[in-house]
Amino acid sequence: MLSSFCWEFGYSVWMMLRLSSMKPTARYLLLGLLTAVLAVSSRADIIVFPGIIPQSDGENVLLNTGLTGSTITGTLNQSGFLVDFNSTGGLLTAPADGQARIEGGTGNNPFSQLTFGLQGGGTFLGAIFNIDATANGIFALSVTEPNGEITTFSFALSGFGQNFFTVLAINDQQISSISLTSTDTTFADVAQVTISGAAGGMSVPDGGSTAILLGASLTGLGIVGRGCRAVSRASRASQSV
């Protein structure tokens, strides 16, 4: 709790410094020092940054399925790992058109809670997402680690424009899931989700194509085998005449 408070207080001071009228040199020096403090104060192994911190191995979560349900499943565009999204409020939907995003379904639109993580107990090292809030407010961002430990941060949301956040695990830590919860505003959608360092998750099934190819190969071998036996019998018959 203390680290979360330090982060929130430090971030508020950081924003005020950015907007202050003090001399640029002094302001940039203080910003640099405070940024270092924020990184240490956040927590030893989980850091949350308002904004985008690109990751070299980041993968987009493909979501344009047009499906609605209690769980919406997306796919990482490179590894093929499956990502599950669910909400304690009820149904979710992944619109088939436009930007890849999660919206609330019937009875849960707009929504105020969302949890996502790799299907099958996989882990990841980072995530970036953009919250479209219906109004200004505060939300809690909770990160669950493989050992079940949960770290929660609080951040402000703007009801006008984008609200990007980057979550990173450091010091050999991993992330099992991320939850977003708001009590004084709601989410119109959560979009542009990317995940980095994915490992151990379930991948997209091949739809039976492997079994079909294997069956075709075995059928081909059977035909060849029958042909060889027929040639062998014909050869023996001709030799006995």
GROMACS elastic network, one bead per residue, 0.5 to 0.9 nm:
[ bonds ]
;  ai    aj funct       b0    kb
    1     4     6  0.51057   500
    1     5     6  0.62166   500
    1     6     6  0.86391   500
    1   151     6  0.87117   500
    1   152     6  0.81564   500
    1   153     6  0.86555   500
    2     5     6  0.50619   500
    2     6     6  0.61331   500
    2     7     6  0.85659   500
    2    41     6  0.86168   500
    3     6     6  0.50093   500
    3     7     6  0.61334   500
    3     8     6  0.86632   500
    3    40     6  0.87809   500
    3    41     6  0.52829   500
    3    42     6  0.54537   500
    3    43     6  0.60799   500
    4     7     6  0.50747   500
    4     8     6  0.62382   500
    4     9     6  0.86051   500
    4    41     6  0.75463   500
    4    42     6  0.60706   500
    4    43     6  0.77399   500
    4   151     6  0.85960   500
    4   152     6  0.72648   500
    4   153     6  0.56307   500
    4   154     6  0.75680   500
    5     8     6  0.51697   500
    5     9     6  0.60464   500
    5    10     6  0.83255   500
    5    41     6  0.88063   500
    5    42     6  0.86937   500
    5   153     6  0.83611   500
    5   154     6  0.87311   500
    6     9     6  0.52008   500
    6    10     6  0.58196   500
    6    11     6  0.83367   500
    6    38     6  0.75934   500
    6    41     6  0.60080   500
    6    42     6  0.72155   500
    7    10     6  0.50937   500
    7    11     6  0.59399   500
    7    12     6  0.85550   500
    7    37     6  0.86142   500
    7    38     6  0.57170   500
    7    39     6  0.82447   500
    7    40     6  0.89200   500
    7    41     6  0.58409   500
    7    42     6  0.53173   500
    7    43     6  0.88071   500
    7   153     6  0.82296   500
    8    11     6  0.51569   500
    8    12     6  0.62648   500
    8    13     6  0.87681   500
    8    38     6  0.88389   500
    8    42     6  0.87399   500
    8   153     6  0.79836   500
    8   154     6  0.71542   500
    8   155     6  0.73453   500
    9    12     6  0.52174   500
    9    13     6  0.63810   500
    9    14     6  0.86012   500
   10    13     6  0.51442   500
   10    14     6  0.60185   500
   10    15     6  0.86828   500
   10    34     6  0.70139   500
   10    35     6  0.83863   500
   10    37     6  0.78827   500
   10    38     6  0.62282   500
   10    41     6  0.86436   500
   11    15     6  0.62232   500
   11    16     6  0.86615   500
   11    34     6  0.84558   500
   11    35     6  0.84947   500
   11    38     6  0.72420   500
   12    15     6  0.52311   500
   12    16     6  0.63617   500
   12    17     6  0.87122   500
   13    16     6  0.50542   500
   13    17     6  0.61336   500
   13    18     6  0.86442   500
   13    34     6  0.84256   500
   14    17     6  0.51455   500
   14    18     6  0.63292   500
   14    19     6  0.88833   500
   14    30     6  0.85682   500
   14    31     6  0.63541   500
   14    34     6  0.67643   500
   14    35     6  0.76547   500
   15    18     6  0.51045   500
   15    19     6  0.64816   500
   15    20     6  0.86811   500
   16    19     6  0.51823   500
   16    20     6  0.59737   500
   17    21     6  0.82694   500
   17    22     6  0.82756   500
   17    27     6  0.65055   500
   17    28     6  0.86549   500
   17    30     6  0.78564   500
   17    31     6  0.69107   500
   18    21     6  0.85415   500
   18    27     6  0.74038   500
   18    28     6  0.84165   500
   18    31     6  0.75710   500
   20    23     6  0.88205   500
   20    27     6  0.79309   500
   21    24     6  0.80938   500
   21    27     6  0.84858   500
   22    25     6  0.84933   500
   22    26     6  0.69876   500
   22    27     6  0.61710   500
   23    26     6  0.55782   500
   23    27     6  0.61149   500
   23    28     6  0.86648   500
   24    27     6  0.50069   500
   24    28     6  0.59565   500
   24    29     6  0.84645   500
   25    28     6  0.53460   500
   25    29     6  0.62346   500
   25    30     6  0.87452   500
   26    29     6  0.51506   500
   26    30     6  0.62606   500
   26    31     6  0.85642   500
   27    30     6  0.52397   500
   27    31     6  0.60543   500
   27    32     6  0.85722   500
   28    32     6  0.60433   500
   28    33     6  0.86226   500
   29    32     6  0.51796   500
   29    33     6  0.63315   500
   29    34     6  0.86270   500
   30    33     6  0.51377   500
   30    34     6  0.60151   500
   30    35     6  0.84347   500
   31    34     6  0.51122   500
   31    35     6  0.59669   500
   31    36     6  0.86505   500
   32    35     6  0.51480   500
   32    36     6  0.64537   500
   32    37     6  0.88082   500
   33    36     6  0.52805   500
   33    37     6  0.64009   500
   33    38     6  0.87695   500
   34    38     6  0.60573   500
   34    39     6  0.86361   500
   35    38     6  0.50597   500
   35    39     6  0.63377   500
   35    40     6  0.88425   500
   36    39     6  0.52892   500
   36    40     6  0.65568   500
   36    41     6  0.86974   500
   37    40     6  0.52396   500
   37    41     6  0.59415   500
   37    42     6  0.85298   500
   38    42     6  0.59376   500
   38    47     6  0.89023   500
   39    42     6  0.56299   500
   39    43     6  0.76709   500
   39    44     6  0.86781   500
   39    47     6  0.66741   500
   39    48     6  0.85791   500
   39    49     6  0.88934   500
   40    43     6  0.63322   500
   40    44     6  0.66796   500
   40    47     6  0.85554   500
   41    44     6  0.76909   500
   41    47     6  0.88825   500
   42    45     6  0.84192   500
   42    46     6  0.69556   500
   42    47     6  0.56334   500
   42    48     6  0.72981   500
   42   153     6  0.85408   500
   43    46     6  0.54894   500
   43    47     6  0.64192   500
   43   151     6  0.84221   500
   44    47     6  0.80194   500
   44   170     6  0.77543   500
   44   171     6  0.75816   500
   45   168     6  0.82001   500
   45   169     6  0.55328   500
   45   171     6  0.56165   500
   45   172     6  0.77870   500
   45   173     6  0.60089   500
   45   174     6  0.86334   500
   46   143     6  0.79264   500
   46   151     6  0.77511   500
   46   167     6  0.72907   500
   46   168     6  0.58473   500
   46   170     6  0.62864   500
   46   171     6  0.87377   500
   46   173     6  0.77349   500
   46   174     6  0.87664   500
   46   175     6  0.87420   500
   47   166     6  0.82026   500
   47   167     6  0.58787   500
   47   168     6  0.52447   500
   47   169     6  0.64507   500
   47   170     6  0.77505   500
   48   141     6  0.88174   500
   48   153     6  0.79961   500
   48   165     6  0.70046   500
   48   166     6  0.56683   500
   48   168     6  0.63700   500
   48   169     6  0.89468   500
   49    52     6  0.75046   500
   49    53     6  0.76278   500
   49   164     6  0.87039   500
   49   165     6  0.57488   500
   49   166     6  0.50820   500
   49   167     6  0.64824   500
   49   168     6  0.83404   500
   50    53     6  0.88844   500
   50   155     6  0.83311   500
   50   163     6  0.75958   500
   50   164     6  0.61025   500
   50   166     6  0.63432   500
   50   167     6  0.88501   500
   51   128     6  0.84737   500
   51   130     6  0.88393   500
   51   163     6  0.72561   500
   51   166     6  0.62498   500
   52   128     6  0.67613   500
   52   129     6  0.84529   500
   52   164     6  0.61834   500
   52   165     6  0.61575   500
   52   166     6  0.56966   500
   53   128     6  0.78438   500
   53   165     6  0.83898   500
   53   166     6  0.60789   500
   53   167     6  0.87632   500
   54    57     6  0.88456   500
   54    58     6  0.73747   500
   54   128     6  0.81697   500
   54   166     6  0.83904   500
   55    58     6  0.51476   500
   55    59     6  0.89064   500
   55   126     6  0.79446   500
   55   127     6  0.87718   500
   55   195     6  0.87123   500
   55   196     6  0.66159   500
   55   197     6  0.89704   500
   56   196     6  0.79159   500
   57   195     6  0.82121   500
   57   196     6  0.53638   500
   57   197     6  0.64822   500
   57   198     6  0.88775   500
   58   126     6  0.80287   500
   58   127     6  0.78733   500
   58   128     6  0.87042   500
   58   194     6  0.59252   500
   58   195     6  0.53070   500
   58   197     6  0.72370   500
   58   198     6  0.87966   500
   59    76     6  0.57359   500
   59    77     6  0.59012   500
   59    78     6  0.63609   500
   59    79     6  0.80026   500
   59   193     6  0.85296   500
   59   194     6  0.51982   500
   59   195     6  0.52849   500
   59   196     6  0.60314   500
   59   197     6  0.87877   500
   59   198     6  0.86957   500
   60    75     6  0.80970   500
   60    76     6  0.56806   500
   60    77     6  0.56101   500
   60    78     6  0.80736   500
   60   192     6  0.72936   500
   60   193     6  0.62001   500
   60   195     6  0.66355   500
   60   196     6  0.89357   500
   61    74     6  0.57885   500
   61    75     6  0.53689   500
   61    77     6  0.62894   500
   61    82     6  0.86592   500
   61    83     6  0.74750   500
   61   100     6  0.76453   500
   61   101     6  0.89942   500
   61   192     6  0.75285   500
   61   193     6  0.56919   500
   61   194     6  0.56363   500
   61   195     6  0.72474   500
   62    65     6  0.83189   500
   62    73     6  0.89326   500
   62    74     6  0.53087   500
   62    75     6  0.50895   500
   62    76     6  0.61542   500
   62    77     6  0.63704   500
   62   100     6  0.62907   500
   62   101     6  0.86130   500
   62   193     6  0.85380   500
   63    66     6  0.81718   500
   63    72     6  0.82874   500
   63    73     6  0.73233   500
   63    75     6  0.69842   500
   63    94     6  0.59039   500
   63    95     6  0.77474   500
   63    96     6  0.77940   500
   63    99     6  0.86827   500
   63   100     6  0.51214   500
   63   101     6  0.63286   500
   63   102     6  0.75978   500
   64    67     6  0.82504   500
   64    74     6  0.81865   500
   64    94     6  0.57799   500
   64    95     6  0.56623   500
   64    97     6  0.65258   500
   64    98     6  0.79310   500
   64    99     6  0.78094   500
   64   100     6  0.55889   500
   64   101     6  0.74801   500
   65    68     6  0.87981   500
   65    72     6  0.88882   500
   65    73     6  0.86946   500
   65    74     6  0.81347   500
   65    93     6  0.86743   500
   65    94     6  0.59059   500
   65    95     6  0.65728   500
   65    96     6  0.52050   500
   65    97     6  0.87568   500
   66    93     6  0.69532   500
   66    94     6  0.52173   500
   66    97     6  0.77659   500
   67    72     6  0.73101   500
   67    92     6  0.84935   500
   67    93     6  0.57144   500
   67    94     6  0.57031   500
   67    95     6  0.71241   500
   67    96     6  0.78357   500
   68    71     6  0.79436   500
   68    72     6  0.69401   500
   68    91     6  0.67717   500
   68    92     6  0.56388   500
   68    94     6  0.65947   500
   68    95     6  0.85469   500
   68   104     6  0.88505   500
   68   105     6  0.65457   500
   68   106     6  0.88783   500
   69    72     6  0.61492   500
   69    86     6  0.85773   500
   69    90     6  0.83491   500
   69    91     6  0.51910   500
   69    92     6  0.55676   500
   69    93     6  0.64506   500
   69   105     6  0.75267   500
   70    85     6  0.84144   500
   70    86     6  0.60077   500
   70    87     6  0.71505   500
   70    88     6  0.88290   500
   70    90     6  0.61231   500
   70    92     6  0.60128   500
   70    93     6  0.85847   500
   70   105     6  0.86830   500
   71    84     6  0.63760   500
   71    85     6  0.55370   500
   71    87     6  0.77225   500
   71    91     6  0.74467   500
   71    92     6  0.68734   500
   71    93     6  0.86144   500
   72    83     6  0.82190   500
   72    84     6  0.57737   500
   72    85     6  0.50941   500
   72    86     6  0.64992   500
   72    91     6  0.88679   500
   72    92     6  0.66454   500
   72    93     6  0.67524   500
   72    94     6  0.70254   500
   72   102     6  0.81962   500
   73    82     6  0.64339   500
   73    83     6  0.54414   500
   73    85     6  0.62033   500
   73    86     6  0.88994   500
   73    94     6  0.88218   500
   73   119     6  0.84407   500
   74    81     6  0.84918   500
   74    82     6  0.57589   500
   74    84     6  0.64437   500
   74    85     6  0.78897   500
   74    94     6  0.88296   500
   75    78     6  0.86565   500
   75    79     6  0.84564   500
   75    80     6  0.56470   500
   75    81     6  0.57681   500
   75    83     6  0.59246   500
   75    84     6  0.88534   500
   75   203     6  0.80888   500
   75   204     6  0.73585   500
   76    79     6  0.59260   500
   76    81     6  0.53713   500
   76    82     6  0.64465   500
   76    83     6  0.72915   500
   76   194     6  0.80895   500
   76   195     6  0.77381   500
   76   198     6  0.89875   500
   76   203     6  0.88132   500
   77    80     6  0.58835   500
   77    81     6  0.82183   500
   78    81     6  0.81772   500
   79   198     6  0.81016   500
   79   203     6  0.74603   500
   80   202     6  0.81526   500
   80   203     6  0.50874   500
   80   204     6  0.56426   500
   81   118     6  0.70901   500
   81   119     6  0.75854   500
   81   122     6  0.87191   500
   81   198     6  0.77506   500
   81   199     6  0.83179   500
   81   200     6  0.85465   500
   81   201     6  0.56884   500
   81   202     6  0.53660   500
   81   204     6  0.63613   500
   82   117     6  0.86336   500
   82   118     6  0.58738   500
   82   119     6  0.54511   500
   82   120     6  0.83801   500
   82   201     6  0.68756   500
   82   202     6  0.57954   500
   82   203     6  0.56140   500
   82   204     6  0.64598   500
   83   116     6  0.67934   500
   83   117     6  0.55681   500
   83   119     6  0.54841   500
   83   201     6  0.84721   500
   83   202     6  0.86627   500
   84   115     6  0.81426   500
   84   116     6  0.54909   500
   84   117     6  0.56745   500
   84   118     6  0.61081   500
   84   119     6  0.58348   500
   85    92     6  0.81223   500
   85   102     6  0.81787   500
   85   114     6  0.68806   500
   85   115     6  0.56947   500
   85   117     6  0.70057   500
   86    89     6  0.87502   500
   86    90     6  0.79727   500
   86    91     6  0.77454   500
   86    92     6  0.69396   500
   86   113     6  0.84274   500
   86   114     6  0.58451   500
   86   115     6  0.55067   500
   86   116     6  0.66058   500
   87    90     6  0.57121   500
   87    91     6  0.69544   500
   87    92     6  0.70783   500
   87   104     6  0.85672   500
   87   108     6  0.87346   500
   87   111     6  0.80081   500
   87   112     6  0.82127   500
   87   113     6  0.54693   500
   87   115     6  0.62077   500
   87   116     6  0.89127   500
   88    91     6  0.85660   500
   88   112     6  0.86954   500
   88   113     6  0.62964   500
   88   114     6  0.72594   500
   88   115     6  0.84793   500
   89    92     6  0.89161   500
   89   104     6  0.87304   500
   89   107     6  0.82282   500
   89   108     6  0.58767   500
   89   111     6  0.67725   500
   89   112     6  0.72306   500
   89   113     6  0.65927   500
   89   114     6  0.84734   500
   90   104     6  0.79571   500
   90   105     6  0.73126   500
   90   106     6  0.80831   500
   90   107     6  0.70332   500
   90   108     6  0.56550   500
   90   111     6  0.85044   500
   91   103     6  0.89775   500
   91   104     6  0.62158   500
   91   106     6  0.63562   500
   91   107     6  0.72565   500
   91   108     6  0.60788   500
   91   109     6  0.85427   500
   92   102     6  0.68267   500
   92   103     6  0.57831   500
   92   106     6  0.78395   500
   92   108     6  0.73108   500
   92   109     6  0.82500   500
   92   111     6  0.85691   500
   93   101     6  0.85970   500
   93   102     6  0.59257   500
   93   103     6  0.52729   500
   93   104     6  0.58667   500
   93   105     6  0.53257   500
   93   106     6  0.88362   500
   94    97     6  0.88653   500
   94   100     6  0.74653   500
   94   101     6  0.60587   500
   94   102     6  0.50198   500
   94   103     6  0.62875   500
   94   104     6  0.86384   500
   94   105     6  0.89550   500
   95    98     6  0.74995   500
   95    99     6  0.83990   500
   95   100     6  0.75403   500
   95   101     6  0.70367   500
   95   102     6  0.73662   500
   95   103     6  0.75681   500
   96    99     6  0.86524   500
   96   100     6  0.80645   500
   97   100     6  0.79596   500
   98   101     6  0.84372   500
   99   191     6  0.72193   500
   99   192     6  0.74150   500
  100   190     6  0.88946   500
  100   191     6  0.59788   500
  100   192     6  0.61613   500
  100   193     6  0.79790   500
  101   189     6  0.63813   500
  101   190     6  0.55995   500
  101   192     6  0.64864   500
  101   193     6  0.76904   500
  102   188     6  0.86883   500
  102   189     6  0.53995   500
  102   190     6  0.53042   500
  102   191     6  0.63025   500
  103   108     6  0.87433   500
  103   109     6  0.70499   500
  103   110     6  0.72988   500
  103   111     6  0.75541   500
  103   187     6  0.80110   500
  103   188     6  0.63449   500
  103   190     6  0.68807   500
  103   191     6  0.87889   500
  104   107     6  0.78624   500
  104   108     6  0.50197   500
  104   110     6  0.54914   500
  104   111     6  0.53923   500
  104   112     6  0.89085   500
  104   187     6  0.82582   500
  104   188     6  0.74060   500
  104   189     6  0.72461   500
  105   108     6  0.52718   500
  105   109     6  0.56292   500
  105   110     6  0.81384   500
  105   111     6  0.83900   500
  106   109     6  0.63081   500
  107   110     6  0.84974   500
  107   111     6  0.88595   500
  108   111     6  0.51760   500
  108   112     6  0.82711   500
  109   112     6  0.86776   500
  109   186     6  0.87205   500
  109   187     6  0.81796   500
  109   188     6  0.72466   500
  110   134     6  0.79497   500
  110   186     6  0.59389   500
  110   187     6  0.55627   500
  110   188     6  0.51156   500
  110   189     6  0.76611   500
  111   114     6  0.79425   500
  111   182     6  0.89008   500
  111   186     6  0.55437   500
  111   187     6  0.52547   500
  111   188     6  0.68353   500
  111   189     6  0.79851   500
  112   139     6  0.88878   500
  112   180     6  0.77739   500
  112   181     6  0.57529   500
  112   182     6  0.52494   500
  112   183     6  0.69305   500
  112   184     6  0.88434   500
  112   185     6  0.72060   500
  112   187     6  0.56969   500
  112   188     6  0.88558   500
  113   179     6  0.72259   500
  113   180     6  0.55074   500
  113   182     6  0.65395   500
  113   183     6  0.89387   500
  113   186     6  0.82829   500
  113   187     6  0.80566   500
  114   178     6  0.82538   500
  114   179     6  0.55776   500
  114   180     6  0.52077   500
  114   181     6  0.66867   500
  114   190     6  0.86693   500
  115   177     6  0.68035   500
  115   178     6  0.55913   500
  115   180     6  0.63705   500
  115   181     6  0.87027   500
  116   176     6  0.87538   500
  116   177     6  0.55614   500
  116   178     6  0.56023   500
  116   179     6  0.66091   500
  117   121     6  0.81129   500
  117   122     6  0.76493   500
  117   123     6  0.75678   500
  117   124     6  0.83139   500
  117   175     6  0.83392   500
  117   176     6  0.60376   500
  117   178     6  0.66084   500
  118   121     6  0.62527   500
  118   122     6  0.50427   500
  118   123     6  0.63990   500
  118   124     6  0.78151   500
  118   176     6  0.72700   500
  118   177     6  0.74417   500
  118   198     6  0.79074   500
  118   199     6  0.86130   500
  118   200     6  0.84289   500
  118   201     6  0.56548   500
  118   202     6  0.74714   500
  119   122     6  0.62504   500
  119   201     6  0.56628   500
  119   202     6  0.56879   500
  119   203     6  0.84345   500
  120   200     6  0.76973   500
  120   201     6  0.53284   500
  120   202     6  0.54325   500
  121   146     6  0.86344   500
  121   176     6  0.71446   500
  121   200     6  0.70687   500
  121   201     6  0.61080   500
  121   202     6  0.81542   500
  122   175     6  0.87391   500
  122   176     6  0.67477   500
  122   198     6  0.71658   500
  122   199     6  0.56572   500
  122   202     6  0.73056   500
  123   145     6  0.85421   500
  123   146     6  0.75463   500
  123   174     6  0.60902   500
  123   175     6  0.53807   500
  123   177     6  0.77853   500
  123   197     6  0.78868   500
  123   198     6  0.58060   500
  123   199     6  0.54781   500
  123   200     6  0.64102   500
  123   201     6  0.69756   500
  124   127     6  0.79947   500
  124   169     6  0.82930   500
  124   174     6  0.57962   500
  124   175     6  0.52149   500
  124   176     6  0.67368   500
  124   177     6  0.84506   500
  124   195     6  0.69917   500
  124   196     6  0.61415   500
  124   199     6  0.61375   500
  124   200     6  0.87722   500
  125   167     6  0.82675   500
  125   168     6  0.59622   500
  125   169     6  0.51540   500
  125   170     6  0.76433   500
  125   172     6  0.88338   500
  125   173     6  0.75035   500
  125   174     6  0.53438   500
  125   175     6  0.59031   500
  125   176     6  0.89838   500
  125   195     6  0.76847   500
  125   196     6  0.57214   500
  125   198     6  0.67294   500
  125   199     6  0.89014   500
  126   166     6  0.72783   500
  126   167     6  0.53394   500
  126   169     6  0.61439   500
  126   174     6  0.83786   500
  126   175     6  0.74771   500
  126   194     6  0.82947   500
  126   195     6  0.57296   500
  126   197     6  0.65841   500
  126   198     6  0.83643   500
  127   165     6  0.81617   500
  127   166     6  0.57750   500
  127   167     6  0.52304   500
  127   168     6  0.67545   500
  127   178     6  0.87029   500
  127   193     6  0.70847   500
  127   194     6  0.55202   500
  127   196     6  0.61401   500
  128   164     6  0.70196   500
  128   165     6  0.56604   500
  128   167     6  0.64387   500
  128   168     6  0.89122   500
  128   192     6  0.75447   500
  128   193     6  0.56011   500
  128   194     6  0.52011   500
  128   195     6  0.66366   500
  128   196     6  0.87018   500
  129   163     6  0.81054   500
  129   164     6  0.56031   500
  129   165     6  0.57275   500
  129   166     6  0.69212   500
  129   167     6  0.89239   500
  129   190     6  0.68057   500
  129   191     6  0.60593   500
  129   192     6  0.54970   500
  129   194     6  0.65842   500
  129   195     6  0.89482   500
  130   162     6  0.63898   500
  130   163     6  0.52041   500
  130   165     6  0.65276   500
  130   189     6  0.83802   500
  130   190     6  0.56139   500
  130   191     6  0.51777   500
  130   192     6  0.59981   500
  130   193     6  0.70193   500
  131   157     6  0.80844   500
  131   162     6  0.66508   500
  131   163     6  0.51012   500
  131   164     6  0.64789   500
  131   165     6  0.82645   500
  131   187     6  0.67529   500
  131   188     6  0.78629   500
  131   189     6  0.62567   500
  131   191     6  0.65447   500
  131   192     6  0.89770   500
  132   135     6  0.89302   500
  132   157     6  0.85833   500
  132   158     6  0.82250   500
  132   159     6  0.72425   500
  132   160     6  0.81713   500
  132   161     6  0.73227   500
  132   162     6  0.62210   500
  132   163     6  0.65884   500
  132   186     6  0.86900   500
  132   187     6  0.57696   500
  132   188     6  0.54358   500
  132   189     6  0.53097   500
  132   190     6  0.60958   500
  132   191     6  0.77627   500
  133   136     6  0.70391   500
  133   137     6  0.81187   500
  133   157     6  0.66438   500
  133   158     6  0.64948   500
  133   160     6  0.75829   500
  133   161     6  0.84427   500
  133   162     6  0.83353   500
  133   163     6  0.79427   500
  133   185     6  0.69702   500
  133   186     6  0.58191   500
  133   188     6  0.56978   500
  133   189     6  0.74055   500
  133   190     6  0.87229   500
  134   137     6  0.89467   500
  134   158     6  0.83064   500
  134   159     6  0.52124   500
  134   160     6  0.79814   500
  134   185     6  0.65623   500
  134   186     6  0.56553   500
  134   187     6  0.58701   500
  134   188     6  0.58555   500
  135   157     6  0.77510   500
  135   158     6  0.64704   500
  135   160     6  0.73203   500
  135   184     6  0.86822   500
  135   185     6  0.57938   500
  135   186     6  0.71622   500
  135   187     6  0.85483   500
  136   156     6  0.74613   500
  136   157     6  0.54491   500
  136   160     6  0.77453   500
  136   184     6  0.83533   500
  136   185     6  0.66721   500
  137   155     6  0.85672   500
  137   156     6  0.57784   500
  137   157     6  0.51834   500
  137   158     6  0.67962   500
  137   159     6  0.76349   500
  137   182     6  0.78353   500
  137   183     6  0.82990   500
  137   184     6  0.56987   500
  137   185     6  0.53044   500
  137   186     6  0.83689   500
  138   154     6  0.67691   500
  138   155     6  0.56411   500
  138   157     6  0.57019   500
  138   158     6  0.88356   500
  138   181     6  0.89142   500
  138   182     6  0.63442   500
  138   183     6  0.75218   500
  138   184     6  0.65751   500
  138   185     6  0.71690   500
  139   153     6  0.84252   500
  139   154     6  0.56917   500
  139   155     6  0.56781   500
  139   156     6  0.64555   500
  139   157     6  0.70243   500
  139   180     6  0.68356   500
  139   181     6  0.55040   500
  139   183     6  0.70382   500
  139   184     6  0.78942   500
  139   185     6  0.79612   500
  140   152     6  0.64645   500
  140   153     6  0.56425   500
  140   155     6  0.65913   500
  140   179     6  0.79416   500
  140   180     6  0.58338   500
  140   181     6  0.51352   500
  140   182     6  0.62341   500
  140   183     6  0.88677   500
  141   151     6  0.82212   500
  141   152     6  0.54968   500
  141   153     6  0.51557   500
  141   154     6  0.61192   500
  141   155     6  0.76467   500
  141   178     6  0.71541   500
  141   179     6  0.58051   500
  141   181     6  0.66420   500
  141   182     6  0.89593   500
  142   150     6  0.64000   500
  142   151     6  0.55035   500
  142   153     6  0.63852   500
  142   154     6  0.87278   500
  142   177     6  0.83558   500
  142   178     6  0.57361   500
  142   179     6  0.50480   500
  142   180     6  0.65453   500
  142   181     6  0.81968   500
  143   149     6  0.82392   500
  143   150     6  0.54936   500
  143   151     6  0.52229   500
  143   152     6  0.63484   500
  143   153     6  0.86113   500
  143   167     6  0.85061   500
  143   175     6  0.68477   500
  143   176     6  0.76730   500
  143   177     6  0.60813   500
  143   179     6  0.65307   500
  144   147     6  0.81023   500
  144   148     6  0.60111   500
  144   149     6  0.57625   500
  144   151     6  0.66343   500
  144   152     6  0.88432   500
  144   174     6  0.88837   500
  144   175     6  0.60732   500
  144   176     6  0.55327   500
  144   177     6  0.52680   500
  144   178     6  0.63010   500
  144   179     6  0.81741   500
  145   148     6  0.53603   500
  145   149     6  0.53940   500
  145   150     6  0.63704   500
  145   151     6  0.83253   500
  145   173     6  0.76724   500
  145   174     6  0.60828   500
  145   176     6  0.51576   500
  145   177     6  0.72011   500
  146   149     6  0.73787   500
  146   173     6  0.87116   500
  146   174     6  0.67750   500
  146   175     6  0.64482   500
  146   176     6  0.54265   500
  146   177     6  0.86797   500
  147   150     6  0.89332   500
  147   176     6  0.88672   500
  148   176     6  0.84497   500
  156   163     6  0.89696   500
  157   160     6  0.88094   500
  157   162     6  0.87941   500
  157   163     6  0.64635   500
  157   185     6  0.85286   500
  158   161     6  0.66801   500
  158   162     6  0.73816   500
  158   163     6  0.67729   500
  159   162     6  0.83162   500
  159   163     6  0.88368   500
  159   185     6  0.86856   500
  160   163     6  0.89042   500
  167   178     6  0.88162   500
  168   174     6  0.87973   500
  168   175     6  0.85075   500
  168   196     6  0.89720   500
  169   172     6  0.73761   500
  169   173     6  0.54438   500
  169   174     6  0.57707   500
  169   175     6  0.67608   500
  170   173     6  0.54814   500
  170   174     6  0.77184   500
  171   174     6  0.89237   500
  174   197     6  0.88487   500
  175   178     6  0.76789   500
  181   186     6  0.87902   500
  182   185     6  0.59685   500
  182   186     6  0.64029   500
  182   187     6  0.82356   500
  183   186     6  0.74813   500
  187   190     6  0.71331   500
  190   193     6  0.75961   500
  195   198     6  0.68243   500
  198   201     6  0.73357   500
  202   205     6  0.85414   500
  203   206     6  0.89137   500
  204   207     6  0.84637   500
  205   208     6  0.77338   500
  206   209     6  0.57811   500
  206   210     6  0.68672   500
  207   210     6  0.79998   500
  207   211     6  0.88949   500
  208   211     6  0.52230   500
  208   212     6  0.62121   500
  208   213     6  0.87048   500
  209   213     6  0.61326   500
  209   214     6  0.84947   500
  210   213     6  0.51786   500
  210   214     6  0.60834   500
  210   215     6  0.84850   500
  211   214     6  0.50116   500
  211   215     6  0.59732   500
  211   216     6  0.84919   500
  212   215     6  0.50407   500
  212   216     6  0.61006   500
  212   217     6  0.85557   500
  213   216     6  0.50450   500
  213   217     6  0.61335   500
  213   218     6  0.86457   500
  214   217     6  0.50579   500
  214   218     6  0.62044   500
  214   219     6  0.85462   500
  215   218     6  0.51369   500
  215   219     6  0.60798   500
  215   220     6  0.85366   500
  216   219     6  0.50242   500
  216   220     6  0.61147   500
  216   221     6  0.86059   500
  217   220     6  0.50468   500
  217   221     6  0.62016   500
  217   222     6  0.85903   500
  218   221     6  0.50069   500
  218   222     6  0.61082   500
  218   223     6  0.86739   500
  219   223     6  0.62940   500
  219   224     6  0.86768   500
  220   223     6  0.51665   500
  220   224     6  0.62373   500
  220   225     6  0.85101   500
  221   224     6  0.50816   500
  221   225     6  0.59745   500
  221   226     6  0.85963   500
  222   226     6  0.61741   500
  222   227     6  0.85470   500
  223   226     6  0.51927   500
  223   227     6  0.61685   500
  223   228     6  0.86502   500
  224   227     6  0.50206   500
  224   228     6  0.61709   500
  224   229     6  0.86775   500
  225   228     6  0.51361   500
  225   229     6  0.62675   500
  225   230     6  0.86534   500
  226   229     6  0.51176   500
  226   230     6  0.61643   500
  226   231     6  0.86732   500
  227   230     6  0.51225   500
  227   231     6  0.62647   500
  227   232     6  0.86113   500
  228   231     6  0.51464   500
  228   232     6  0.61389   500
  228   233     6  0.87119   500
  229   233     6  0.62149   500
  229   234     6  0.86102   500
  230   233     6  0.52038   500
  230   234     6  0.62007   500
  230   235     6  0.85810   500
  231   234     6  0.50948   500
  231   235     6  0.60832   500
  231   236     6  0.86690   500
  232   235     6  0.50819   500
  232   236     6  0.62777   500
  232   237     6  0.86739   500
  233   236     6  0.51609   500
  233   237     6  0.61683   500
  233   238     6  0.86950   500
  234   237     6  0.50965   500
  234   238     6  0.62571   500
  234   239     6  0.86982   500
  235   238     6  0.52834   500
  235   239     6  0.63258   500
  235   240     6  0.88374   500
  236   239     6  0.51451   500
  236   240     6  0.63316   500
  236   241     6  0.89649   500
  237   240     6  0.52600   500
  237   241     6  0.65809   500
  238   241     6  0.54429   500
